[in-house]
Structure formats: structure tokens, C-alpha cells
Amino acid sequence: MTDREVVAEQTAMRGLLGAVTADLGEPLAPAWEEAFWAVPRHRFLPDRVWLGAALDVCDRHTDPGGWLGAAYADGSVVTQVNDGRDPGEGDPWPSSSASAPSIVFRMLGMLDVRTGHRVLEVGTGTGWNAGLLAHRVGAGNVTTIEVDPALAAQAALNLKNTGLEPRVIDGDGAAGHPASAPYDRIIATCSVREVPRAWLEQTRPGGVILTPWETPWACYGLVRLVVEPEGPASGRFHPHSAFMLMRNQRTDLRIFRDVVRDEHVPDESSTGLSPWAVAGDDWAARFAVGLRTRDVWHAWHDDPGVDGVAARLWLATTDATSWAAVDWDGRTRERFTVWEHGPRRLWSEVETAYAWWREAGRPGPERFGLTVATDGTHTPWLDRPDHPVPAPVRPEA
């Protein structure tokens, strides 16, 4: 490595450290700043990465400056597309990424690890997060598990080349890793719609489980659970994160491929509730609607090619048995046409969830929490565990 390259890397790292400090609103704790310098992020990124919503390719060999800039920008970097398969003429879609450094250090701070803690990381990815943890608590105390064999092997090599060798397991993170349990801390770098029971079983009483969270309606937030002596885990949600869903919890549904059929004859009605109110930029509303409806997802269709329809919001259940559509005519936002099909009235469910959220004072994600029982039952709550979010109201056709 030339002196010029060393200077460029050091400059880039200092810039990133400043960006992370600004995002967090305070300097990194000394132990994490030491780990930041000892475990350089660029050593964990592949030579080819994908950037932005368009997934533009950035190659280290043809654009070293751009690649280094991506490595030390405070943003996520896609490190794998299509589960490692060549997309060919098809569209690439992100399947693994290096998370934005600010959220990495935000989560590490929330994890509250101490020297000697045993930690399980679910979702090794590039290995950078595992490297930071290994530097903090000792490599022998860190187990990291990755479902993709190729990613696991490369992460293990990245870690070894950095002088850190935590236990890297190729396997299903939902099952944890009993051989290294019990753990003081479990941290996931993929989102879940259900917290696996194995994580509770493998965490010591008083231990912490920190994972990104999503519902089919909204991918948003973190949940930090503390495992109680009798086995349940409970804690609050926190805003500001969006991660890729754990692979074994993916649904991969498409409206026209899997849900809507030519022979379906939906019921028509109208609504005064704007579809943008529940599926637009108000993340607090979207988060709450997701907690209430539990198994309903949505997709926008702009200019669907239907006379008199400028935009359509599709809704469907994750079992693909019920669907709804809400149409905007492009002129007035006072009334919207609603179409519903199947045993459940999905738009009515969403209206009920939204009305409840408004009546509760429009709470943000930080006012909600979750309790996970030993039998796997998930109970979301508002403000305190004895104030559960009402179960979904499901009007039938």
C-alpha cells in the first residue's frame, strides 16, 4: 500500500467518524472508537458493491476512489444481489448489505455489552459488525451465524485477515447456536416479523435481545427485549432503521402473480381515508397500522392503466386469500374508490387500525413495546406491557 493510499484511507475514516458522531449526537464511547480504528470497514467490503436505489455497480479496480468513498460514507452498501446468483437480463435486488455505520454503532450502544459478555450475532454479512464486537469483548466470546455459505466463508476470511477470529457459523440464525449458549447478548442484523423462540431459550435471564423489526405493512424500527427469569422477554421499540428481512421469514408475494385472479369479482365501496395517510411518509402511522393488522401488506401502483385511476394502493394478506384496492382518480382527495375481495375486508381493517392510532394520540414507535412469551406468542403494547395493542378487528365479507 502506498503512502498516498494510507493517507486517503485515514482521511476517509476520520470523515466517517465525524459523520457518525453527528448522527448519534455524541462521540462514540472510547471502547467503540478504539474498535472503529482497529477494525477498518473497507477491509470487509467486496471489490464489487452496488450503490443507491438504482443499484449502480461500483468496482474497486475500475473506480478505487468511488469505492473507498462508499466504504466510508455513512450509508448502507449492497454487497450481494439476488442471493449471490447472476441476475442476467433480470432485475437485480439486494440480498445482503453492509449497514450504515451510524446505525451499526447506535445498535452496539443499545446492546450495552460489557467485557466478558458472550454475544451471538445473527446475520454475519461482511463480518465487520462481528469484528467490532470481537475487538470489544474478545473473539472467544463472539459467535456469529450466517445463512449464506459463501458470505459466511468470506466473512471468516475477512475477520482472519484483520487478526480477529470469532466463531463463524454457516447456518440458520433463527435457530441460534446452542453450542455456545447461554448468551448475555443477542444482536441481529436482519429484520424479523417474529422473534425466534430459540433466541429466548439461549439468552441468560437479564440478557438482551436486540433486533430490527418489521411487519408486512412496514419495515421500520428496532426492538430491544430483556429476557425475564421465567423466560418471557419484553421491551420497547425504537425508531430509525430498516433492514433486510431474515431469509426464512420472506413471503415473496406479487399482486398479479399470487393474489388477484381474473375471475375475482370484488365488492365496491368508497372511503374518505386517504391511502397516503396509512401508506405514505408518516412512519408512525405505518408502524402502528402494521402492529394492528399483523398480516397485511401493501404495494403502490402508479398509473395502473385503468380508466379514471391515477394511482392505486393494493392490500393483501400474507396467505394471499384476501385483497383490496384503493383508487385515486387524480382529481379529488376527498373520496376514494375501494375494491375488496376475499373473506376479510382489508380496507376496513386498516381504517379501524388508523382510527385507533389517532384516538391514542398518534404515538410514535418509541411508545410501543413487545412481549414475547416462551410459547412464542407476541403481544405488542402501548406505553406499558399491561396495555396491549388491540387484536386485529377483521370484518368478514
N, C-alpha and C positions, 0 to 999 in steps of 0.2 A: 504494500500500500504506500502510495506516495505521500509526502508531507501535505501536498495540496488536498488530497482526499481526506486525510486525517482532520485537517482544519475544516473542511466542508462538513464532515460528519459532526464534529464538535459544535460547530456553529448551528447546524440543524437541530441538534439535541438541546442546546440552550434555548433556541426559539420555541421548541415544543414544550420544554419545561415552563417557560413563561406563559404559553397558551393554556396549559393545564392549570397552572396557578390561578390565572384569570377566570377560568371556567369554574373552578372549585370555590373561588372567593377567598382562598387562603393558601399558604405554601404547603407543599407536601410535608407530611411528617418526616423527620430525619431518616427513619429506617426505610421509608419508601423512596425518598430521594436518593439514598445510597444505592438502593436496588435499581432505580432508574438508570443511573450511570453505569452500574456493573453489568446490567443485562440490556444491551442496546437493542432497540426494536428492529432495526434494519437487518440484524443477523438472523431474524426469524421469518422474514418475508421471502417468498419465492421470487425468482427472477422475472416472472411474468405475473402482473396483477391487473385487475380491472377496476376502473375508476368511474364514479358518478352513476347517475341513474341510467345512462346510456351504456354502461359497462365498456367504456373505451379501454382498449388494451394499452398497457404501459410496460415496456420491456426494458429491463436494466441494461442490456447490452446496446440497444439502439438509442435509448434515452436515459442515460445514467442520472442526469440532473433531475429530470421529471420523476424518475423512480425514487431517488433519495428524498425529493420534496414530498412525495406521497407517503414515504416511510415516516417522516417526521412532521406531517400535518396532523392537526388534532381532528382526524376524521377516520371513519372506517375504510378499510381497503379490502376489496373482494379478492380472495386468494384461491378460490376454486369455483368453477361453474359446472352446472349440470352433473353434480356428484362425481366430477372427475372425468366424465365422458365428453368426447368431442361433439359439440353441438352441430357440427357440419353446416348444412344450409338452414337449420332451425335456429330459433332464438335462444341465446344464452340466458341462463337465470342463475343468480348467485346461490351457491350451496355451502360456502364456508367463507369466513372473513376474519380479518384482524380488527377487533373493535376499536372505536375511537379511544385514544389514551386517556382522555378525561373521564370517560365512563369506567374504564378499567380501574383507574385509581380511586374513583368515587366508590366503586363496589368493594375494592380492597379495604378502603377505610371503613365502610359499613360492616365488613366482615369481622373487624376487630380481632385480628389474630394476635396471638402472643407467642413469645419464644417457647418452643417445645410443643406447640399445638400440632395435632395430627389433622391434616387437611385433605379432603377429597375434592378434586376439581372435575366437573363433568363437562366435557367438550374441550379437548386439548387444543384443537385448531393448529396454529403455528407453533405453540409451545411457549410463547412469550409470557403469558399470564402465569403458567406453571413455573417458569424461570424466576419471575419476580417473587412468587410465593416461596420457592425453594431457597432463594437468597435470604428471605426474611425469617423463615422458621427452620431451615435446614432441609436439604434434599431428601434425607431419610424420613422426614415427616410428611412428605407430599406424595400423594398418589393422584395421577391424572388419567382419565379414561376417554378414549376417542372411538367412535363407532366406525369411522372410515379407516381401514387398514393402511392405506397409502399415506393419509395425513398423520396417523399415529407414528409410522416409521420415520417420516420426515421430521416430525416434531422431536422425536427421540434423538435424531442426529443433530438437529439444531441445538438442543439442550446440551448434548455432549460436547459439541464444538465450542460452547460458551463456558464449559467447565462445570456444568451442573447436570446431575443425573438423578432426578426424581424418578419414581416408579411410573412408567408409561404403559398403560394397559390398552390393548386393542379389544374393545368390547362395547356392550350396550350400557350406556351411562344410566339408564333408568333402573338397572339392576344394582347400581353401585359396585362396590368391590369388597365383599365381606372379609376377604383375607387380611385386609389392612385395618378393618374396623376394630373398635369404635372410633369415630372421628369427633374432634372438637368443633370442626367447621366443615360444611359442605357448600361449595360455590359452583353454580352452573353458568356457562357462557352461551347457553341456548335457552330459548324461552320454553315454558311448559304451559299446558292448559290444565294439567293435573299434576300435583306434586307426587312423585312415586312413593309408595309405601316403604320401599327399601331404604330410601333416604332417612326416613324417620327411624327405622329399625337399626340403622347403622350409625346413628348420631347419639352421643352421650347425653344424659339429662343435663339441661342447661346449655347444650350446644346450639349452634346457629346454622340454619339453612338459608342461603341467600340465592335467589334465582330470578331471572327475568320472567315475566308473566304475560300471558295473552289469553284472550278469549277469541272465539271465532269472529266476533264483531270488531275487536280492536287489539292490535299488537302494541302494547304500551305498558310500561311500568315494571317495577321490581317488587318482590315480596320478601320480607325478612322475617323468618319464623324462628322462634326459640322452642326447643323441644322440652316438654314438661316431664317431670319424674315418672308419671304414669304412661307416657308415650305419646299423647297428642302434641301437636305443635301449633303455635299461634303467633301472630304478629301482624304488622302493618304493611300496607302497600306504600310504595314511593314512586314518584313520577319520573319522567325523563329517561326513558330507554326504549329501544326496540331491537330485538334480537331475532335471529332465525329460529324457527320452531324446531324442537327436538325431532329427529327424523322419524322415530316410531310413533309420533303423535300427529304427523301430517295427514291431511284429508285429501288434497288434490282433486277438488271438485270443480267442474266447469258448468255454467248455467245451461248452455245448449247441448253439451255432450252428455251430462249426467242428470239434469234436473227437469228442464222443460221439454215436454213432448208435444208433437203436432196435434194429438188427439185430446189434449187437455183443454177444458172449457172453464176458464176462471170466472169467478164472481166479480162484478164491477161495483165500486163504491167511490166515495171521494173523501178527502181529508183536508183539514186546514193546517196540519202539521207539516212544515217544510221538511223534505228529506235531508236537506243540508243541515238542519238542526241536530239530527241524530247521526249523520254520516258525513259531516263536513269537517271544519277546522276546530271545532270545540272538543278537545280531547277529554275534558272532564265529563261531558255528556256521553261521548262514545264509550268511555271506560265504564260508566255507570250502567248504560244500556247493555253492555256486554255481560256485566255481572248479573243483571236481572234475567236476561234472555237465555244465557248459558250456551245454547247450541245453535244459534242463528248467525249466519254470516251474510255479507253483502258485497255487491260489486256494482260500480258505476258503468253506465253505457251512454256515452255522449253521442248525440246524433244517431240514434239507432236505426234510422231508415224507415220509420213508421210515420205516416201522415199525422201532422199535428203534435208530434212529440219531439222536443228538442233535447231532452235528457231523461234517462230512466235509471232509477235505483232498483236493482234486483235484490231480493232477500231469499234465503233458502235455509232449510235445516241441514245439519251435517249428515243426516241419514237420507237426504235428498227426497223426502216424502212430501214436503210442503214447500210452496214458494209464493212469493208475492212480487209485485212490481208497482212502483210509484212513478207516475209520469208528470213531467213539467212541459207545458205547451210552448214555453219560450216567451210568453207574454205576461201572464199574471202569476204572482206568488201568493195569492190569497187562497186558492183551492188547487188541489192536485188529484188526478185520477188514480185510483187504486185498483189493482187486479190481484185476487188471491185464489190459490188453488191448493187442494190437499186437506187433510184432516185438521190442520191448525190454521188459524187466522193470524199470520205472522205480523202484518202491519198493526193489527190491534194489540198484539203483544208488545211491539215496540212503542206504540203510543202509551200504553199503560206504564211501561218502564220509564219513559221520558217524563210522564206526569208525576210519577213517584219521585224522581230525582229533583224535579223543580220544587215540589212540595217540601222536600227535605232540605231546601236551601241551596241547591246546586253544588253539592260538595265535590271537592277535587279528590283525586286518587289518594292523597295522603290522609284523608279522613276514613278511608275504608281499611278493613283488615280481613284476615282469613284464618280460620281454624281448620286444621286437618286432623281428623280422628285416626285412631290406629286401624280402623277398618277401611280407611281411605275416603271416608265421607268428607267433602269440602263444604264448609259453611262460611260464606263471606258475611261481613258485618260492617255496620256503620258506627264509627266512634268507639264502640266497646263490644266485646265478644257476646254480651247478653242482649245485643240489639241487632239480630241477624237481618240481612237483606232479605226481603220477602221472596219466597219461592216464585218462579215464573207463573204468571196468570196466562193460561193457554185456552183462549176461546176456541171452540170447535166449530167446524163448518155445519 
